[in-house]
Amino acid sequence: MQTTLYGLRKAKGLTQKELAKELGISELSYRNKELGKNEFTQDEMFFLSRYFNERMDKIFLPRK
């Protein structure tokens, strides 16, 4: 998951701080979630899915 989300964020030229602000969370909280140390809430996953125009499963489910 973290690789996909990292790639999507970088492709848009966003920093963790900028995306955290879009989500309404702290930069530290976002960083920990992107690294897989904490989980995104359902609302955050829905927001990111819409923000990046990608299906939630593509962003958040592990790839085989």
mmJSON file of the N, C-alpha and C atoms, coordinates in Angstrom:
{"data_MODEL":{"atom_site":{
"group_PDB":["ATOM","ATOM","ATOM","ATOM","ATOM","ATOM","ATOM","ATOM","ATOM","ATOM","ATOM","ATOM","ATOM","ATOM","ATOM","ATOM","ATOM","ATOM","ATOM","ATOM","ATOM","ATOM","ATOM","ATOM","ATOM","ATOM","ATOM","ATOM","ATOM","ATOM","ATOM","ATOM","ATOM","ATOM","ATOM","ATOM","ATOM","ATOM","ATOM","ATOM","ATOM","ATOM","ATOM","ATOM","ATOM","ATOM","ATOM","ATOM","ATOM","ATOM","ATOM","ATOM","ATOM","ATOM","ATOM","ATOM","ATOM","ATOM","ATOM","ATOM","ATOM","ATOM","ATOM","ATOM","ATOM","ATOM","ATOM","ATOM","ATOM","ATOM","ATOM","ATOM","ATOM","ATOM","ATOM","ATOM","ATOM","ATOM","ATOM","ATOM","ATOM","ATOM","ATOM","ATOM","ATOM","ATOM","ATOM","ATOM","ATOM","ATOM","ATOM","ATOM","ATOM","ATOM","ATOM","ATOM","ATOM","ATOM","ATOM","ATOM","ATOM","ATOM","ATOM","ATOM","ATOM","ATOM","ATOM","ATOM","ATOM","ATOM","ATOM","ATOM","ATOM","ATOM","ATOM","ATOM","ATOM","ATOM","ATOM","ATOM","ATOM","ATOM","ATOM","ATOM","ATOM","ATOM","ATOM","ATOM","ATOM","ATOM","ATOM","ATOM","ATOM","ATOM","ATOM","ATOM","ATOM","ATOM","ATOM","ATOM","ATOM","ATOM","ATOM","ATOM","ATOM","ATOM","ATOM","ATOM","ATOM","ATOM","ATOM","ATOM","ATOM","ATOM","ATOM","ATOM","ATOM","ATOM","ATOM","ATOM","ATOM","ATOM","ATOM","ATOM","ATOM","ATOM","ATOM","ATOM","ATOM","ATOM","ATOM","ATOM","ATOM","ATOM","ATOM","ATOM","ATOM","ATOM","ATOM","ATOM","ATOM","ATOM","ATOM","ATOM","ATOM","ATOM","ATOM","ATOM","ATOM","ATOM","ATOM","ATOM"],
"id":[1,2,3,4,5,6,7,8,9,10,11,12,13,14,15,16,17,18,19,20,21,22,23,24,25,26,27,28,29,30,31,32,33,34,35,36,37,38,39,40,41,42,43,44,45,46,47,48,49,50,51,52,53,54,55,56,57,58,59,60,61,62,63,64,65,66,67,68,69,70,71,72,73,74,75,76,77,78,79,80,81,82,83,84,85,86,87,88,89,90,91,92,93,94,95,96,97,98,99,100,101,102,103,104,105,106,107,108,109,110,111,112,113,114,115,116,117,118,119,120,121,122,123,124,125,126,127,128,129,130,131,132,133,134,135,136,137,138,139,140,141,142,143,144,145,146,147,148,149,150,151,152,153,154,155,156,157,158,159,160,161,162,163,164,165,166,167,168,169,170,171,172,173,174,175,176,177,178,179,180,181,182,183,184,185,186,187,188,189,190,191,192],
"type_symbol":["N","C","C","N","C","C","N","C","C","N","C","C","N","C","C","N","C","C","N","C","C","N","C","C","N","C","C","N","C","C","N","C","C","N","C","C","N","C","C","N","C","C","N","C","C","N","C","C","N","C","C","N","C","C","N","C","C","N","C","C","N","C","C","N","C","C","N","C","C","N","C","C","N","C","C","N","C","C","N","C","C","N","C","C","N","C","C","N","C","C","N","C","C","N","C","C","N","C","C","N","C","C","N","C","C","N","C","C","N","C","C","N","C","C","N","C","C","N","C","C","N","C","C","N","C","C","N","C","C","N","C","C","N","C","C","N","C","C","N","C","C","N","C","C","N","C","C","N","C","C","N","C","C","N","C","C","N","C","C","N","C","C","N","C","C","N","C","C","N","C","C","N","C","C","N","C","C","N","C","C","N","C","C","N","C","C","N","C","C","N","C","C"],
"label_atom_id":["N","CA","C","N","CA","C","N","CA","C","N","CA","C","N","CA","C","N","CA","C","N","CA","C","N","CA","C","N","CA","C","N","CA","C","N","CA","C","N","CA","C","N","CA","C","N","CA","C","N","CA","C","N","CA","C","N","CA","C","N","CA","C","N","CA","C","N","CA","C","N","CA","C","N","CA","C","N","CA","C","N","CA","C","N","CA","C","N","CA","C","N","CA","C","N","CA","C","N","CA","C","N","CA","C","N","CA","C","N","CA","C","N","CA","C","N","CA","C","N","CA","C","N","CA","C","N","CA","C","N","CA","C","N","CA","C","N","CA","C","N","CA","C","N","CA","C","N","CA","C","N","CA","C","N","CA","C","N","CA","C","N","CA","C","N","CA","C","N","CA","C","N","CA","C","N","CA","C","N","CA","C","N","CA","C","N","CA","C","N","CA","C","N","CA","C","N","CA","C","N","CA","C","N","CA","C","N","CA","C","N","CA","C","N","CA","C","N","CA","C","N","CA","C"],
"label_alt_id":[null,null,null,null,null,null,null,null,null,null,null,null,null,null,null,null,null,null,null,null,null,null,null,null,null,null,null,null,null,null,null,null,null,null,null,null,null,null,null,null,null,null,null,null,null,null,null,null,null,null,null,null,null,null,null,null,null,null,null,null,null,null,null,null,null,null,null,null,null,null,null,null,null,null,null,null,null,null,null,null,null,null,null,null,null,null,null,null,null,null,null,null,null,null,null,null,null,null,null,null,null,null,null,null,null,null,null,null,null,null,null,null,null,null,null,null,null,null,null,null,null,null,null,null,null,null,null,null,null,null,null,null,null,null,null,null,null,null,null,null,null,null,null,null,null,null,null,null,null,null,null,null,null,null,null,null,null,null,null,null,null,null,null,null,null,null,null,null,null,null,null,null,null,null,null,null,null,null,null,null,null,null,null,null,null,null,null,null,null,null,null,null],
"label_comp_id":["MET","MET","MET","GLN","GLN","GLN","THR","THR","THR","THR","THR","THR","LEU","LEU","LEU","TYR","TYR","TYR","GLY","GLY","GLY","LEU","LEU","LEU","ARG","ARG","ARG","LYS","LYS","LYS","ALA","ALA","ALA","LYS","LYS","LYS","GLY","GLY","GLY","LEU","LEU","LEU","THR","THR","THR","GLN","GLN","GLN","LYS","LYS","LYS","GLU","GLU","GLU","LEU","LEU","LEU","ALA","ALA","ALA","LYS","LYS","LYS","GLU","GLU","GLU","LEU","LEU","LEU","GLY","GLY","GLY","ILE","ILE","ILE","SER","SER","SER","GLU","GLU","GLU","LEU","LEU","LEU","SER","SER","SER","TYR","TYR","TYR","ARG","ARG","ARG","ASN","ASN","ASN","LYS","LYS","LYS","GLU","GLU","GLU","LEU","LEU","LEU","GLY","GLY","GLY","LYS","LYS","LYS","ASN","ASN","ASN","GLU","GLU","GLU","PHE","PHE","PHE","THR","THR","THR","GLN","GLN","GLN","ASP","ASP","ASP","GLU","GLU","GLU","MET","MET","MET","PHE","PHE","PHE","PHE","PHE","PHE","LEU","LEU","LEU","SER","SER","SER","ARG","ARG","ARG","TYR","TYR","TYR","PHE","PHE","PHE","ASN","ASN","ASN","GLU","GLU","GLU","ARG","ARG","ARG","MET","MET","MET","ASP","ASP","ASP","LYS","LYS","LYS","ILE","ILE","ILE","PHE","PHE","PHE","LEU","LEU","LEU","PRO","PRO","PRO","ARG","ARG","ARG","LYS","LYS","LYS"],
"label_asym_id":["A","A","A","A","A","A","A","A","A","A","A","A","A","A","A","A","A","A","A","A","A","A","A","A","A","A","A","A","A","A","A","A","A","A","A","A","A","A","A","A","A","A","A","A","A","A","A","A","A","A","A","A","A","A","A","A","A","A","A","A","A","A","A","A","A","A","A","A","A","A","A","A","A","A","A","A","A","A","A","A","A","A","A","A","A","A","A","A","A","A","A","A","A","A","A","A","A","A","A","A","A","A","A","A","A","A","A","A","A","A","A","A","A","A","A","A","A","A","A","A","A","A","A","A","A","A","A","A","A","A","A","A","A","A","A","A","A","A","A","A","A","A","A","A","A","A","A","A","A","A","A","A","A","A","A","A","A","A","A","A","A","A","A","A","A","A","A","A","A","A","A","A","A","A","A","A","A","A","A","A","A","A","A","A","A","A","A","A","A","A","A","A"],
"label_entity_id":["1","1","1","1","1","1","1","1","1","1","1","1","1","1","1","1","1","1","1","1","1","1","1","1","1","1","1","1","1","1","1","1","1","1","1","1","1","1","1","1","1","1","1","1","1","1","1","1","1","1","1","1","1","1","1","1","1","1","1","1","1","1","1","1","1","1","1","1","1","1","1","1","1","1","1","1","1","1","1","1","1","1","1","1","1","1","1","1","1","1","1","1","1","1","1","1","1","1","1","1","1","1","1","1","1","1","1","1","1","1","1","1","1","1","1","1","1","1","1","1","1","1","1","1","1","1","1","1","1","1","1","1","1","1","1","1","1","1","1","1","1","1","1","1","1","1","1","1","1","1","1","1","1","1","1","1","1","1","1","1","1","1","1","1","1","1","1","1","1","1","1","1","1","1","1","1","1","1","1","1","1","1","1","1","1","1","1","1","1","1","1","1"],
"label_seq_id":[1,1,1,2,2,2,3,3,3,4,4,4,5,5,5,6,6,6,7,7,7,8,8,8,9,9,9,10,10,10,11,11,11,12,12,12,13,13,13,14,14,14,15,15,15,16,16,16,17,17,17,18,18,18,19,19,19,20,20,20,21,21,21,22,22,22,23,23,23,24,24,24,25,25,25,26,26,26,27,27,27,28,28,28,29,29,29,30,30,30,31,31,31,32,32,32,33,33,33,34,34,34,35,35,35,36,36,36,37,37,37,38,38,38,39,39,39,40,40,40,41,41,41,42,42,42,43,43,43,44,44,44,45,45,45,46,46,46,47,47,47,48,48,48,49,49,49,50,50,50,51,51,51,52,52,52,53,53,53,54,54,54,55,55,55,56,56,56,57,57,57,58,58,58,59,59,59,60,60,60,61,61,61,62,62,62,63,63,63,64,64,64],
"pdbx_PDB_ins_code":[null,null,null,null,null,null,null,null,null,null,null,null,null,null,null,null,null,null,null,null,null,null,null,null,null,null,null,null,null,null,null,null,null,null,null,null,null,null,null,null,null,null,null,null,null,null,null,null,null,null,null,null,null,null,null,null,null,null,null,null,null,null,null,null,null,null,null,null,null,null,null,null,null,null,null,null,null,null,null,null,null,null,null,null,null,null,null,null,null,null,null,null,null,null,null,null,null,null,null,null,null,null,null,null,null,null,null,null,null,null,null,null,null,null,null,null,null,null,null,null,null,null,null,null,null,null,null,null,null,null,null,null,null,null,null,null,null,null,null,null,null,null,null,null,null,null,null,null,null,null,null,null,null,null,null,null,null,null,null,null,null,null,null,null,null,null,null,null,null,null,null,null,null,null,null,null,null,null,null,null,null,null,null,null,null,null,null,null,null,null,null,null],
"Cartn_x":[0.819,0.0,0.848,1.84,2.606,3.272,3.739,4.387,3.405,2.191,1.185,0.821,0.53,0.142,1.296,2.492,3.678,3.802,3.653,3.765,2.701,1.475,0.394,0.662,1.118,1.412,2.534,3.608,4.75,4.375,3.535,3.114,2.362,1.682,0.978,1.87,3.104,4.032,3.691,3.072,2.658,3.634,3.795,4.562,3.607,4.175,3.339,2.583,3.232,2.602,1.385,1.52,0.411,-0.774,-0.484,-1.575,-2.205,-1.402,-1.941,-2.921,-2.567,-3.448,-4.765,-4.697,-5.913,-6.811,-6.19,-6.935,-7.382,-6.788,-7.123,-6.469,-5.278,-4.532,-3.122,-2.389,-1.024,-0.102,1.007,2.004,2.532,2.768,3.262,2.253,0.994,-0.051,-0.091,-0.031,-0.038,1.184,2.345,3.585,3.486,3.012,2.878,1.886,0.841,-0.141,0.428,1.131,1.723,2.766,3.468,4.48,3.883,2.584,1.929,2.011,2.476,2.564,1.196,0.327,-1.04,-1.946,-3.23,-4.182,-4.957,-5.31,-6.184,-7.603,-8.377,-9.794,-10.527,-11.747,-12.549,-12.767,-13.036,-13.237,-11.981,-10.827,-9.563,-9.309,-9.612,-9.428,-10.353,-11.589,-12.539,-12.05,-11.603,-11.1,-9.927,-8.96,-7.777,-8.135,-9.08,-9.543,-10.118,-10.937,-11.527,-10.469,-9.604,-8.568,-7.658,-7.265,-6.362,-7.103,-8.436,-9.252,-8.822,-8.648,-8.26,-9.198,-9.387,-10.2,-9.478,-10.259,-9.66,-8.839,-9.323,-8.568,-7.217,-7.14,-5.862,-4.856,-5.353,-4.465,-4.131,-5.128,-4.965,-4.804,-5.095,-4.911,-3.539,-2.904,-1.574,-1.633,-0.588,-0.495,0.08,-0.335,0.151,1.445],
"Cartn_y":[-1.197,0.0,1.24,1.31,2.539,2.946,1.965,2.286,2.94,2.399,2.962,4.376,4.58,5.898,6.878,6.44,7.279,7.695,6.751,7.04,8.004,7.822,8.732,10.143,10.224,11.538,12.229,11.491,12.061,12.466,11.669,11.973,13.297,13.655,14.941,16.058,15.715,16.725,17.232,16.387,16.794,16.305,17.1,16.668,15.986,15.29,14.688,15.774,16.89,17.997,18.525,18.67,19.18,18.213,16.93,15.958,15.805,15.897,15.861,17.014,18.182,19.347,19.104,18.502,18.173,17.22,16.296,15.321,15.882,16.995,17.575,16.857,16.28,15.589,16.161,15.805,16.309,15.61,16.256,15.664,14.352,14.323,13.112,11.97,12.278,11.263,10.721,11.618,11.172,10.308,10.752,10.01,8.585,8.465,7.139,6.26,6.864,6.102,5.695,6.577,6.245,5.136,5.137,4.107,2.795,2.792,1.575,1.352,2.356,2.227,2.389,3.159,3.363,3.178,2.984,2.777,4.057,4.231,5.322,4.982,5.996,5.784,5.542,5.047,4.839,6.151,7.216,8.525,8.987,8.767,9.153,8.326,7.029,6.179,6.617,6.93,7.399,8.711,9.637,10.917,10.717,9.891,9.669,8.981,8.078,7.41,8.422,9.309,10.35,11.364,11.736,12.737,12.285,11.003,10.472,9.774,9.735,9.096,7.646,6.932,5.515,4.735,3.467,2.614,2.394,2.295,2.096,0.819,-0.245,-1.496,-1.373,-0.567,-0.387,0.348,1.256,2.036,1.287,0.658,0.19,-1.313,-2.118,-3.558,-3.974,-4.903,-5.345,-5.991,-5.781,-6.395,-7.784,-8.652,-10.037,-10.162],
"Cartn_z":[0.0,0.0,0.0,0.867,0.993,-0.312,-1.113,-2.378,-3.33,-3.417,-4.305,-3.891,-2.627,-2.147,-2.296,-1.979,-2.158,-3.624,-4.532,-5.96,-6.445,-5.986,-6.369,-5.863,-4.625,-4.038,-4.797,-5.075,-5.787,-7.21,-7.865,-9.237,-9.312,-8.231,-8.173,-7.653,-7.297,-6.801,-5.413,-4.603,-3.26,-2.202,-1.176,-0.012,0.962,1.932,2.971,3.729,3.96,4.681,3.918,2.605,1.8,1.786,1.635,1.604,2.987,4.025,5.386,5.595,5.092,5.217,4.484,3.303,2.55,3.348,4.077,4.878,6.226,6.638,7.935,9.098,8.844,9.897,9.954,10.993,11.125,10.129,9.845,8.955,9.538,10.84,11.494,11.371,11.582,11.453,10.027,9.053,7.659,7.363,7.788,7.525,8.071,9.307,9.916,9.16,8.641,7.874,6.519,5.865,4.568,4.718,5.831,6.079,6.589,6.853,7.315,8.809,9.543,11.002,11.659,11.035,11.486,10.278,10.54,9.456,9.162,7.903,7.505,7.934,8.285,8.579,7.262,7.356,6.147,5.414,6.155,5.528,4.799,5.403,4.767,3.51,3.574,2.397,1.265,1.604,0.601,-0.013,0.831,0.339,-0.617,-0.222,-1.054,-2.366,-2.314,-3.524,-4.511,-4.021,-4.883,-5.313,-4.398,-4.677,-5.82,-5.79,-6.81,-7.953,-7.869,-8.9,-9.134,-8.037,-8.066,-7.15,-7.462,-6.596,-5.27,-4.201,-2.877,-2.815,-3.443,-3.378,-4.063,-5.103,-5.791,-4.904,-4.096,-3.228,-1.94,-1.329,0.045,0.245,-0.757,-0.583,-1.09,-0.404,-0.84,-2.217,-2.966,-4.295,-4.172,-5.065,-5.049,-5.807],
"occupancy":[1.0,1.0,1.0,1.0,1.0,1.0,1.0,1.0,1.0,1.0,1.0,1.0,1.0,1.0,1.0,1.0,1.0,1.0,1.0,1.0,1.0,1.0,1.0,1.0,1.0,1.0,1.0,1.0,1.0,1.0,1.0,1.0,1.0,1.0,1.0,1.0,1.0,1.0,1.0,1.0,1.0,1.0,1.0,1.0,1.0,1.0,1.0,1.0,1.0,1.0,1.0,1.0,1.0,1.0,1.0,1.0,1.0,1.0,1.0,1.0,1.0,1.0,1.0,1.0,1.0,1.0,1.0,1.0,1.0,1.0,1.0,1.0,1.0,1.0,1.0,1.0,1.0,1.0,1.0,1.0,1.0,1.0,1.0,1.0,1.0,1.0,1.0,1.0,1.0,1.0,1.0,1.0,1.0,1.0,1.0,1.0,1.0,1.0,1.0,1.0,1.0,1.0,1.0,1.0,1.0,1.0,1.0,1.0,1.0,1.0,1.0,1.0,1.0,1.0,1.0,1.0,1.0,1.0,1.0,1.0,1.0,1.0,1.0,1.0,1.0,1.0,1.0,1.0,1.0,1.0,1.0,1.0,1.0,1.0,1.0,1.0,1.0,1.0,1.0,1.0,1.0,1.0,1.0,1.0,1.0,1.0,1.0,1.0,1.0,1.0,1.0,1.0,1.0,1.0,1.0,1.0,1.0,1.0,1.0,1.0,1.0,1.0,1.0,1.0,1.0,1.0,1.0,1.0,1.0,1.0,1.0,1.0,1.0,1.0,1.0,1.0,1.0,1.0,1.0,1.0,1.0,1.0,1.0,1.0,1.0,1.0,1.0,1.0,1.0,1.0,1.0,1.0],
"B_iso_or_equiv":[0.0,0.0,0.0,0.0,0.0,0.0,0.0,0.0,0.0,0.0,0.0,0.0,0.0,0.0,0.0,0.0,0.0,0.0,0.0,0.0,0.0,0.0,0.0,0.0,0.0,0.0,0.0,0.0,0.0,0.0,0.0,0.0,0.0,0.0,0.0,0.0,0.0,0.0,0.0,0.0,0.0,0.0,0.0,0.0,0.0,0.0,0.0,0.0,0.0,0.0,0.0,0.0,0.0,0.0,0.0,0.0,0.0,0.0,0.0,0.0,0.0,0.0,0.0,0.0,0.0,0.0,0.0,0.0,0.0,0.0,0.0,0.0,0.0,0.0,0.0,0.0,0.0,0.0,0.0,0.0,0.0,0.0,0.0,0.0,0.0,0.0,0.0,0.0,0.0,0.0,0.0,0.0,0.0,0.0,0.0,0.0,0.0,0.0,0.0,0.0,0.0,0.0,0.0,0.0,0.0,0.0,0.0,0.0,0.0,0.0,0.0,0.0,0.0,0.0,0.0,0.0,0.0,0.0,0.0,0.0,0.0,0.0,0.0,0.0,0.0,0.0,0.0,0.0,0.0,0.0,0.0,0.0,0.0,0.0,0.0,0.0,0.0,0.0,0.0,0.0,0.0,0.0,0.0,0.0,0.0,0.0,0.0,0.0,0.0,0.0,0.0,0.0,0.0,0.0,0.0,0.0,0.0,0.0,0.0,0.0,0.0,0.0,0.0,0.0,0.0,0.0,0.0,0.0,0.0,0.0,0.0,0.0,0.0,0.0,0.0,0.0,0.0,0.0,0.0,0.0,0.0,0.0,0.0,0.0,0.0,0.0,0.0,0.0,0.0,0.0,0.0,0.0],
"pdbx_formal_charge":[null,null,null,null,null,null,null,null,null,null,null,null,null,null,null,null,null,null,null,null,null,null,null,null,null,null,null,null,null,null,null,null,null,null,null,null,null,null,null,null,null,null,null,null,null,null,null,null,null,null,null,null,null,null,null,null,null,null,null,null,null,null,null,null,null,null,null,null,null,null,null,null,null,null,null,null,null,null,null,null,null,null,null,null,null,null,null,null,null,null,null,null,null,null,null,null,null,null,null,null,null,null,null,null,null,null,null,null,null,null,null,null,null,null,null,null,null,null,null,null,null,null,null,null,null,null,null,null,null,null,null,null,null,null,null,null,null,null,null,null,null,null,null,null,null,null,null,null,null,null,null,null,null,null,null,null,null,null,null,null,null,null,null,null,null,null,null,null,null,null,null,null,null,null,null,null,null,null,null,null,null,null,null,null,null,null,null,null,null,null,null,null],
"auth_seq_id":[1,1,1,2,2,2,3,3,3,4,4,4,5,5,5,6,6,6,7,7,7,8,8,8,9,9,9,10,10,10,11,11,11,12,12,12,13,13,13,14,14,14,15,15,15,16,16,16,17,17,17,18,18,18,19,19,19,20,20,20,21,21,21,22,22,22,23,23,23,24,24,24,25,25,25,26,26,26,27,27,27,28,28,28,29,29,29,30,30,30,31,31,31,32,32,32,33,33,33,34,34,34,35,35,35,36,36,36,37,37,37,38,38,38,39,39,39,40,40,40,41,41,41,42,42,42,43,43,43,44,44,44,45,45,45,46,46,46,47,47,47,48,48,48,49,49,49,50,50,50,51,51,51,52,52,52,53,53,53,54,54,54,55,55,55,56,56,56,57,57,57,58,58,58,59,59,59,60,60,60,61,61,61,62,62,62,63,63,63,64,64,64],
"auth_comp_id":["MET","MET","MET","GLN","GLN","GLN","THR","THR","THR","THR","THR","THR","LEU","LEU","LEU","TYR","TYR","TYR","GLY","GLY","GLY","LEU","LEU","LEU","ARG","ARG","ARG","LYS","LYS","LYS","ALA","ALA","ALA","LYS","LYS","LYS","GLY","GLY","GLY","LEU","LEU","LEU","THR","THR","THR","GLN","GLN","GLN","LYS","LYS","LYS","GLU","GLU","GLU","LEU","LEU","LEU","ALA","ALA","ALA","LYS","LYS","LYS","GLU","GLU","GLU","LEU","LEU","LEU","GLY","GLY","GLY","ILE","ILE","ILE","SER","SER","SER","GLU","GLU","GLU","LEU","LEU","LEU","SER","SER","SER","TYR","TYR","TYR","ARG","ARG","ARG","ASN","ASN","ASN","LYS","LYS","LYS","GLU","GLU","GLU","LEU","LEU","LEU","GLY","GLY","GLY","LYS","LYS","LYS","ASN","ASN","ASN","GLU","GLU","GLU","PHE","PHE","PHE","THR","THR","THR","GLN","GLN","GLN","ASP","ASP","ASP","GLU","GLU","GLU","MET","MET","MET","PHE","PHE","PHE","PHE","PHE","PHE","LEU","LEU","LEU","SER","SER","SER","ARG","ARG","ARG","TYR","TYR","TYR","PHE","PHE","PHE","ASN","ASN","ASN","GLU","GLU","GLU","ARG","ARG","ARG","MET","MET","MET","ASP","ASP","ASP","LYS","LYS","LYS","ILE","ILE","ILE","PHE","PHE","PHE","LEU","LEU","LEU","PRO","PRO","PRO","ARG","ARG","ARG","LYS","LYS","LYS"],
"auth_asym_id":["A","A","A","A","A","A","A","A","A","A","A","A","A","A","A","A","A","A","A","A","A","A","A","A","A","A","A","A","A","A","A","A","A","A","A","A","A","A","A","A","A","A","A","A","A","A","A","A","A","A","A","A","A","A","A","A","A","A","A","A","A","A","A","A","A","A","A","A","A","A","A","A","A","A","A","A","A","A","A","A","A","A","A","A","A","A","A","A","A","A","A","A","A","A","A","A","A","A","A","A","A","A","A","A","A","A","A","A","A","A","A","A","A","A","A","A","A","A","A","A","A","A","A","A","A","A","A","A","A","A","A","A","A","A","A","A","A","A","A","A","A","A","A","A","A","A","A","A","A","A","A","A","A","A","A","A","A","A","A","A","A","A","A","A","A","A","A","A","A","A","A","A","A","A","A","A","A","A","A","A","A","A","A","A","A","A","A","A","A","A","A","A"],
"auth_atom_id":["N","CA","C","N","CA","C","N","CA","C","N","CA","C","N","CA","C","N","CA","C","N","CA","C","N","CA","C","N","CA","C","N","CA","C","N","CA","C","N","CA","C","N","CA","C","N","CA","C","N","CA","C","N","CA","C","N","CA","C","N","CA","C","N","CA","C","N","CA","C","N","CA","C","N","CA","C","N","CA","C","N","CA","C","N","CA","C","N","CA","C","N","CA","C","N","CA","C","N","CA","C","N","CA","C","N","CA","C","N","CA","C","N","CA","C","N","CA","C","N","CA","C","N","CA","C","N","CA","C","N","CA","C","N","CA","C","N","CA","C","N","CA","C","N","CA","C","N","CA","C","N","CA","C","N","CA","C","N","CA","C","N","CA","C","N","CA","C","N","CA","C","N","CA","C","N","CA","C","N","CA","C","N","CA","C","N","CA","C","N","CA","C","N","CA","C","N","CA","C","N","CA","C","N","CA","C","N","CA","C","N","CA","C","N","CA","C","N","CA","C","N","CA","C"],
"pdbx_PDB_model_num":[1,1,1,1,1,1,1,1,1,1,1,1,1,1,1,1,1,1,1,1,1,1,1,1,1,1,1,1,1,1,1,1,1,1,1,1,1,1,1,1,1,1,1,1,1,1,1,1,1,1,1,1,1,1,1,1,1,1,1,1,1,1,1,1,1,1,1,1,1,1,1,1,1,1,1,1,1,1,1,1,1,1,1,1,1,1,1,1,1,1,1,1,1,1,1,1,1,1,1,1,1,1,1,1,1,1,1,1,1,1,1,1,1,1,1,1,1,1,1,1,1,1,1,1,1,1,1,1,1,1,1,1,1,1,1,1,1,1,1,1,1,1,1,1,1,1,1,1,1,1,1,1,1,1,1,1,1,1,1,1,1,1,1,1,1,1,1,1,1,1,1,1,1,1,1,1,1,1,1,1,1,1,1,1,1,1,1,1,1,1,1,1]
}}}
